[in-house]
Amino acid sequence: MENPNESAIDFLKRMHAEVGDNYHYRGKKYVDLCAAIAYVMGKKLLREGHRPTIERIALTPEDWTTDRRLVPVRFDGRVKWTDHLICVCNQHVWDPILGETEPVKTYPVRLFGEHFELQPFRTTEQIRQYGNERILLDFS
């Protein structure tokens, strides 16, 4: 559930504060937090007349065998993932870790300190059709 009256940029800023220093939401660690946020962001951007997509940054299976992880700079090593989902709109990433939009070209380096390719994950139509089913947390 999400507040349909909250703008996408306000949601982005609120989530930036909510995830704090350890990427927890309301004090709890949620495994699919990035996916839930990406879908909410997508629904908000759709309502504002945009055509968002959800993109993915993922390590390769070879990376898993070496225990390599995606480590966001903001969290100083406290948070590590094998993949991360984000909402993209107009060549900008809407990720609450940063608290502001960031151009797709510079996003991976700004977030992780190294370059990763963004991979298509969900189209605008898929967000429109299935987005509500993917919002597993109460973001109101």
C-alpha angles and dihedrals in degrees: 000000000000138000106259091197094061114094122234093248092049090050090050092053094044092050090048088061094039097055090056121178098328107038094253124143117223090344097307132102111235119192096213098036094125091052093049092048092047092053093047090049090049093051091050093049090048090055089051090056100259132127106232127179132194116238131189136216110200139172120233122251087252089060090055092060090055093048090242113159141182105257117190111220092224093066099049094226096313091111125049131171142178090216141005131204122211139173116245125195130167091355092304129110118229103205121154091212087076096035092218137057117274130195113259091237095059101029101091093049093045093048102037105016091242139066122269128168117243111232123206111252109162131010126223090259092052090052089049093048104037107016097103090055090056097052098096099165133063106252096169 
